[in-house]
Structure formats: C-alpha cells, structure tokens
C-alpha cells in the first residue's frame, strides 16, 4: 500500500513536536487534504490534540507493543499520514534500546523523518546537534529539518550549511523555521500537556499556528518528502533483527489474523466505557479491536451519570485525571454504588490506572485530602510526588484467566499515585532491566491495576474479556 507519510521527530521532549504536528495537520486540511494522525509510543494526550484538529481520532503506533508486522498493519490512512514522534528520536526502551523509539518506528515503516530542532539560544551549535543525529541515522531516514523558536534571519544564515550536510544517499532539506511565540505555548501538568479543552481558544491558536507555518516552512517540499515513503506492503525494515518481544508480538499478530475470519458468537456485546474529564485515556485501537470482536461501546460519565448504561454486560474504566475531580467523583454516590454492586455481582470489569484509583475505598488528592471512592478494592491510594514504576512492562498471570497460559500482554505505567493494595495475581516485568514485581487484581471476572494495556500485543485478552461479558449477559437472562 502506498501511503505518503512523514514522522515528526526531535532531539528531545519539549522541542515543539506537538505544536508543529498540529499546525501541519491543520495546514493540510486547509489545502483540502485528508490527513491521518498517529502518535509514536504510549501517549494519550497528544492524540487528543490531533483529534481536535481533524475531528477524528488519532491512533498510537508502538513497536514494543506490537512488533514490526502488526505495527505496519496498524499504519493505515486515506491520503497522507503525519506521525508525531516521542521524546528524542532515538529514545527507546529504557532510554538505551532501539525498540519503541521514534526512529525504530520510522525504520520499520520506511517513513521519512522531519527533525525539529529547538534552536533558541543557539548559533552554529545547531549544526553539531544535527550532525550528531545524522551520524546515528544508519538508514538515511532524516530528510528534512525545521528549526523551532528562532528567527527567519538566523534560518536564512544557517540553511545553506544545514543542506551542506547532505549526501547523495540522503539529501537534507532545510524546510524552514518557527519563530518563538508565547501565545502558541501548550502548558503542561504532572502527566504531560494540559487537556485540549483546558486551553482557551485552542482551535484558533492552531489555525494561527498553521497560517504561520505555511509562511515559514516549505510545505510543498515537505509533501515531496512524504511521497518518498516506502510501500507498506513491501517494506521489511528491520526484519531479521527482531527482538524476542518482537517475535512474541508477531505470534500475537498470527492469532489476530485467525480472529479476523471468525464472527463473534455473540454480536453487539454492550460494554460500558467511562469517558469524561476524569477518565479519557484510551488507546483508540483498543476500542476498535473490542468492536471488531463484537463489542458495542456505550460511553458514560462517572462524574455526572447516576448509573451504568442500560443493558451493559461489561465495564471498562480507563485512565485519566480522577485526582483532579476526586470530590465530584466521591459525591456521586449513586454511580459509585451501581458500579460496586455490578462488579460484586459478577459483571466483567477492567480498570486501569485512574480507573483503578477510582475503585479503591479511598483516594487522597494531590493536597492530601482523602475522599471515599467506589469501595471495590479494600485499600487507599495516595499522591507520591514523583513517577512510580514508570515505563514499559510485560504482564503475566500467575494463573491463566484473561490470557492463554504462559503468555504475556504488554503495557505501560505512568502515574504519580500509588496504592497500598496493588494486587498480587500477576507479575510485571521491565523489558530491559528484568526487574519484576507482583501486581493486578486478576480474579474470575475482573482485572484491576496500574498498567495501561495495549490489546493488540495479545488480542486474546480482549477476546476473553468479551467472552466473559457474553456469559454474564446470558446468566442474567436465564
């Protein structure tokens, strides 16, 4: 499949990837194009910014979660794809491995890279930074450079020297610059950027940023680079050099291929999915996989609704910012009671990170004030003031339940809260250091814990969840 595409990479976090990606998406829409947006790595908030521009969901791509073959399969679009990178271009597992990095994703999918360099406060040193990044680019994927937070005068001064770093195998285009403008700055909080709806006049800001980008960046040259992307049906990238986790994901992909030809025994299994200001961290492909396997997604709000959607056969409580809405969540006694009674009555339920916090007896907010929560998990959660068990994990059950015996599912932890009741039915393992610990409340019909799981890393997990939901609904009817 031929899909023009680029990956927006950078030297590190805070370099301006999200702003430039959003502005570019808006500029493409203004030109009558139909772009598809993707985010490299386990990020929830950046895709929300993409969605705000496009009006359609953005998806995640992660070579650690899904290996090489499945990652290529998930990269699909109608017209042109823009992939926003994560952290620094070469930052992968544990900060030292290639898997999971923006560069590995570009390598696997044969996607040209546009490197964003924050040139604020720099002169010729920007050439040294660029030369260093090019020296690691073994596949000659870096094809263009955009200087951020600098002036047009400096860009015109340095552009010829940037392009002198080109070679016949890898031409480098100095595409342009973005001036420093405080009005385009996106504020952050402890889990990353503030939510799009919290930023005043976001759409107008992005439209103005897009108009500026068109003036200062050669969009036509950028589109020409996107056309150089490899054919996804043929690109084999780093095949033959897959890690053990990559091979495992390819096996999971084989299971998913078999699933595609099987119609679910029970169609339209109603799954209640919490979605509001407090719970909004979901991988789009997780929800789409559930639908592919027979789920009917019914959204509800633990903040404002009084009970689960009528006819729900399962419950999914994703992550988010429940700590910011602890008082409102605590005061909604009807919803807490309905969720508690449904789970205790056998309704299959998955709760991740923020959803896991909500199910505790009690949760302290970031100021240390305690609030009663849903009362499903006999424990308390508290703010720790720092990241806890941050990073990728592979989770294996001690006793097979949601997963086939001996198999794992991959996920990611990113939270500042911890619990005195983390569960002990599974083992989480760091893929680089090998450090491991007990975690997860993994009982007959429930899975509660901090890790955010990516279902395509082991689709059997999603299938089993829906099978449990179908059984629950059948028992209710009998």
C-alpha positions in Angstrom: 0.0 0.0 0.0 1.3 3.4 -1.0 0.7 6.0 1.8 2.6 9.3 1.7 3.8 9.9 5.2 6.4 11.6 7.5 7.4 11.3 11.1 8.0 14.5 13.1 11.0 13.7 15.4 13.1 15.9 17.7 16.2 15.9 19.8 14.1 15.6 23.0 10.8 16.3 24.7 9.7 19.9 24.8 11.2 20.7 21.3 7.8 21.6 19.8 6.7 18.4 18.1 3.1 18.7 19.2 2.7 22.3 18.1 4.3 21.7 14.7 2.4 18.4 14.2 -1.0 20.1 14.9 -0.2 23.1 12.8 0.9 20.9 9.9 -2.3 18.8 10.2 -4.4 22.0 10.1 -2.4 23.3 7.1 -3.0 20.0 5.2 -6.7 20.2 6.0 -6.7 23.8 4.7 -5.2 22.5 1.5 -8.1 20.1 1.0 -6.0 17.1 2.0 -7.4 14.3 4.3 -4.5 13.6 6.7 -4.4 10.7 9.2 -2.7 11.3 12.6 -0.6 8.9 14.6 1.4 9.2 17.8 4.5 7.1 18.5 4.5 5.5 21.8 2.1 5.1 24.8 0.7 8.7 24.9 -2.9 9.6 25.4 -2.9 13.4 25.4 -1.1 14.2 22.2 -3.6 12.2 20.1 -6.3 14.4 21.7 -4.7 17.4 20.2 -4.6 15.7 16.8 -8.3 14.9 17.2 -9.1 18.5 18.0 -7.7 19.5 14.6 -9.0 16.6 12.5 -12.3 15.9 14.1 -11.4 12.2 14.0 -9.5 10.0 16.5 -5.7 9.8 16.3 -4.0 6.4 16.8 -0.9 5.1 18.5 1.9 3.2 16.9 4.5 1.4 19.1 7.0 -1.2 18.0 7.4 -2.6 21.5 3.7 -3.2 21.9 3.1 -4.8 18.5 6.4 -5.7 16.9 7.1 -4.9 13.3 4.5 -6.7 11.2 1.5 -5.6 13.3 2.8 -2.0 13.5 2.9 -1.8 9.7 -0.6 -3.3 9.6 -1.9 -0.6 12.0 -0.4 2.3 9.9 -3.3 3.0 7.6 -4.6 6.2 6.1 -6.6 7.6 3.2 -4.4 10.4 1.9 -1.3 11.3 3.9 -0.1 10.3 7.4 1.6 12.5 9.9 3.2 10.7 12.8 4.3 12.6 15.9 7.4 11.1 17.5 8.0 10.6 21.2 10.8 12.0 23.3 14.1 12.2 21.4 14.3 10.5 18.0 16.5 7.6 19.2 15.0 7.2 22.7 13.5 3.7 23.1 13.2 1.0 25.8 14.9 2.1 29.0 16.3 5.1 27.1 19.0 2.8 25.6 17.3 0.3 23.3 16.0 0.9 19.8 12.6 -0.8 20.2 9.9 1.7 21.0 11.8 4.7 19.7 10.5 7.1 17.0 13.5 6.0 14.9 12.6 2.3 15.1 9.0 3.1 14.1 10.3 5.1 11.1 12.7 2.3 10.2 10.1 -0.4 10.4 7.6 1.5 8.3 10.2 3.2 6.0 8.9 6.6 6.9 11.0 9.8 6.2 11.8 11.8 9.3 11.4 15.6 9.6 13.7 16.6 12.5 12.6 19.5 14.7 15.5 21.2 16.4 14.9 23.8 19.2 17.4 26.4 18.1 16.6 29.0 20.7 19.8 30.4 22.2 21.9 28.6 19.6 24.1 29.6 16.7 26.3 27.2 14.7 26.0 24.7 17.5 22.7 23.6 15.9 24.9 22.1 13.1 26.7 20.0 15.6 23.5 18.7 17.0 22.2 17.9 13.6 25.5 16.2 12.6 25.3 14.0 15.7 21.7 12.9 14.8 22.7 12.2 11.2 25.6 10.0 12.4 23.2 7.7 14.1 20.8 7.6 11.1 22.0 4.3 9.6 19.1 4.1 7.2 19.3 7.7 5.9 15.7 8.4 7.1 16.2 12.1 8.2 15.2 14.0 5.1 14.2 17.4 6.4 14.9 19.9 9.3 12.7 22.5 10.9 14.3 25.0 13.3 12.0 25.9 16.2 12.0 29.1 18.3 14.3 31.0 16.1 14.3 33.9 13.7 13.9 34.0 9.9 17.2 35.9 9.7 19.1 33.1 11.5 17.4 30.4 9.4 18.5 32.1 6.2 22.0 32.4 7.6 22.3 28.7 8.5 20.2 27.0 5.9 23.0 26.5 3.3 25.2 25.0 6.0 22.4 22.6 7.0 22.0 21.4 3.4 25.8 21.0 3.1 25.4 18.1 5.5 23.5 16.3 2.7 24.9 13.3 0.8 23.8 11.7 -2.5 22.3 8.9 -0.4 20.5 11.2 1.9 19.5 14.7 0.8 18.7 17.1 3.7 16.2 19.8 3.1 16.3 22.9 5.4 12.5 23.2 5.3 12.1 26.3 7.4 11.7 27.7 10.9 9.0 28.5 13.5 9.5 31.8 15.4 9.3 31.9 19.2 5.7 32.9 20.0 4.5 32.5 23.6 0.8 32.5 22.5 1.3 29.1 20.9 2.8 27.5 24.0 0.9 24.5 25.4 1.0 24.3 29.2 1.8 21.0 31.0 1.0 19.3 34.3 2.2 16.2 36.0 1.1 13.7 33.4 2.0 15.8 30.4 0.3 18.6 28.4 -2.9 20.0 29.7 -6.0 18.6 28.1 -7.1 20.3 24.9 -10.4 21.5 26.4 -8.5 23.3 29.1 -6.6 25.5 26.7 -8.5 28.7 25.8 -9.2 29.2 22.1 -7.2 26.1 21.1 -8.7 25.8 17.7 -7.9 29.5 16.9 -4.4 29.0 18.2 -3.8 26.0 16.0 -5.3 27.8 13.0 -2.9 30.8 13.6 0.0 28.5 14.0 -0.9 26.7 10.8 -1.0 30.1 8.9 2.4 30.9 10.4 3.8 27.5 9.4 2.7 28.0 5.8 4.6 31.3 5.7 7.8 30.0 7.3 8.1 26.3 6.2 8.2 25.0 2.7 5.1 22.8 2.8 5.5 21.7 -0.8 9.0 20.4 -0.2 7.7 18.6 2.9 5.0 16.9 0.9 7.5 15.8 -1.7 9.5 14.1 1.1 6.3 12.4 2.3 5.9 10.9 -1.2 9.2 9.2 -0.8 7.9 6.8 1.9 8.2 3.1 1.2 5.4 0.9 0.1 3.9 -0.6 3.3 3.1 -3.9 1.7 6.7 -4.4 0.8 8.8 -2.6 3.5 10.5 -5.1 5.7 12.5 -2.5 7.7 14.4 -4.3 10.4 13.1 -7.8 9.6 15.6 -10.5 10.6 16.7 -8.4 13.6 13.6 -8.7 15.7 14.0 -9.0 19.4 12.3 -11.7 21.5 9.4 -9.3 22.3 9.0 -8.6 18.5 8.7 -12.3 17.8 6.2 -12.7 20.5 4.1 -9.8 19.0 4.3 -11.5 15.6 2.8 -14.6 17.2 0.1 -12.5 18.7 -0.5 -11.0 15.2 -1.0 -14.5 13.9 -3.7 -15.1 16.5 -5.3 -11.8 15.4 -5.2 -12.9 11.8 -7.1 -16.0 12.7 -9.7 -13.9 14.6 -10.4 -11.8 11.6 -12.1 -14.6 9.8 -14.3 -15.6 12.8 -17.5 -13.8 13.6 -18.1 -13.4 17.3 -20.6 -15.9 18.7 -22.5 -13.0 20.3 -22.6 -9.8 18.4 -23.1 -6.4 19.9 -22.0 -7.1 23.5 -22.7 -3.9 25.3 -19.5 -2.6 27.1 -19.8 0.5 29.3 -16.8 2.7 28.8 -16.1 5.6 31.3 -15.4 8.7 29.3 -15.4 12.3 30.8 -13.0 14.8 32.1 -11.8 12.4 34.8 -11.5 9.3 32.5 -10.3 9.8 29.0 -7.0 7.9 28.5 -7.8 5.1 25.9 -5.9 3.7 23.0 -8.1 4.1 20.0 -7.1 0.7 18.6 -8.1 -1.0 21.9 -11.6 0.3 21.5 -11.7 -0.6 17.8 -10.4 -4.1 18.5 -13.2 -4.6 21.0 -15.7 -3.5 18.4 -14.1 -5.8 15.8 -14.6 -8.7 18.2 -18.3 -7.9 18.8 -18.4 -5.1 21.4 -20.9 -2.3 21.4 -19.2 0.7 23.1 -21.6 2.6 25.4 -19.9 5.7 26.9 -20.9 7.1 30.3 -19.7 9.6 32.8 -18.8 8.6 36.4 -18.8 12.3 37.2 -22.4 13.1 36.0 -24.3 10.0 35.3 -26.1 8.1 38.1 -25.8 4.6 36.8 -24.2 2.5 34.1 -25.8 2.4 30.6 -28.9 0.2 30.4 -28.0 -3.3 29.4 -24.3 -3.1 30.0 -22.6 -6.5 30.1 -19.1 -5.3 30.9 -17.3 -2.3 32.3 -14.1 -0.5 31.2 -12.6 2.2 33.4 -9.6 3.8 31.7 -7.1 6.2 33.0 -7.2 9.9 33.2 -7.2 12.6 36.0 -9.6 11.3 38.7 -7.3 13.0 41.3 -8.4 16.4 39.9 -12.1 15.5 40.3 -11.9 13.5 43.5 -14.6 15.5 45.3 -17.1 15.2 42.4 -16.5 11.5 42.0 -16.9 11.0 45.7 -20.1 12.9 45.9 -21.8 10.8 43.1 -23.0 8.1 45.5 -25.4 6.6 43.0 -22.8 5.9 40.4 -20.3 4.5 42.9 -23.0 2.2 44.3 -24.1 1.0 40.9 -20.5 0.2 39.8 -19.7 -1.6 43.1 -22.9 -3.7 43.0 -22.4 -4.6 39.4 -18.8 -5.7 39.9 -19.6 -7.6 43.0 -22.5 -9.2 41.1 -20.1 -10.7 38.6 -20.0 -8.1 35.8 -16.7 -8.4 33.9 -14.6 -5.3 34.5 -11.2 -3.8 33.6 -9.8 -0.8 35.4 -6.5 0.8 34.5 -4.5 3.4 36.4 -7.1 6.2 37.1 -9.9 3.7 36.9 -8.0 1.6 39.3 -7.7 4.5 41.8 -11.5 5.1 41.5 -12.3 1.6 42.6 -10.4 1.9 45.9 -12.1 2.5 49.3 -10.4 5.9 49.5 -8.2 8.2 47.4 -6.2 11.2 48.5 -6.0 14.1 46.1 -2.7 15.9 45.4 -3.2 18.1 48.5 -3.5 15.1 50.8 -7.3 15.3 51.3 -9.0 11.9 51.4 -12.2 11.1 49.6 -14.3 7.9 49.7 -14.4 6.2 46.3 -16.3 3.2 44.9 -15.2 0.7 47.6 -14.5 -2.3 45.3 -10.8 -2.5 46.3 -10.0 -2.6 50.0 -7.3 -0.1 50.0 -6.2 3.6 49.7 -4.3 5.5 47.0 -2.0 8.5 47.6 0.0 11.0 45.7 3.7 10.2 45.8 5.1 13.4 44.3 7.1 11.5 41.7 6.7 9.0 39.0 6.1 5.5 40.3 7.3 2.3 38.3 7.4 4.4 35.1 7.8 2.7 31.8 7.0 -0.3 29.7 6.0 -3.6 31.3 5.2 -7.1 30.3 2.4 -8.6 32.4 2.0 -12.4 33.0 -0.7 -14.0 35.0 0.2 -16.4 37.8 -2.9 -18.4 36.9 -4.3 -18.3 33.4 -7.5 -16.3 33.3 -7.6 -13.4 30.8 -4.6 -14.7 28.9 -3.5 -18.0 27.4 -1.3 -19.9 29.8 2.3 -18.7 29.9 1.6 -15.7 27.6 2.0 -12.0 28.5 0.4 -8.8 27.5 2.4 -5.5 27.1 1.6 -2.2 28.6 3.0 1.0 30.2 2.9 2.7 33.6 2.9 6.4 34.0 1.5 7.6 37.3 2.3 9.7 40.4 -0.1 7.9 42.7 0.4 4.5 44.4 -1.8 2.1 46.3 -1.4 0.1 49.4 -3.4 -2.6 47.6 -1.8 -3.1 44.2 -2.8 -6.8 43.9 -0.6 -9.8 43.5 -2.2 -12.1 40.9 0.2 -11.1 38.1 3.8 -10.4 37.6 5.0 -7.3 35.8 8.5 -7.3 34.3 10.6 -4.5 32.9 11.8 -5.4 29.4 15.3 -4.0 29.7 16.3 -4.4 33.4 14.3 -7.5 34.0 13.1 -6.1 37.3 9.8 -7.6 38.3 7.0 -7.2 40.9 3.6 -8.6 41.8 0.6 -6.6 40.7 -3.0 -6.7 39.5 -6.3 -7.8 41.0 -6.9 -10.6 38.5 -10.0 -12.5 39.5 -12.6 -14.6 37.6 -14.3 -11.6 36.0 -12.1 -8.6 36.9 -8.7 -7.1 36.0 -7.7 -4.1 38.1 -4.2 -2.4 38.2 -2.0 0.4 37.2 -0.6 -0.8 33.8 -2.3 0.6 30.7 -2.5 -2.4 28.4 -2.3 -2.4 24.6 -4.7 -5.2 23.4 -3.0 -5.8 20.1 0.1 -7.1 21.9 -2.1 -10.1 22.8 -5.6 -9.9 21.3 -6.7 -13.0 23.2 -7.0 -10.7 26.3 -9.8 -8.6 24.6 -11.5 -11.7 23.2 -11.6 -13.4 26.7 -13.0 -10.2 28.2 -15.9 -10.2 25.8 -16.5 -13.9 26.2 -16.8 -13.3 30.0 -19.3 -10.4 29.2 -21.3 -12.7 26.9 -21.5 -15.3 29.7 -22.5 -12.7 32.2 -25.3 -11.4 29.9 -26.5 -15.0 29.3 -26.7 -15.7 33.0 -28.7 -12.5 33.6 -31.3 -13.6 31.0 -31.7 -17.1 32.5 
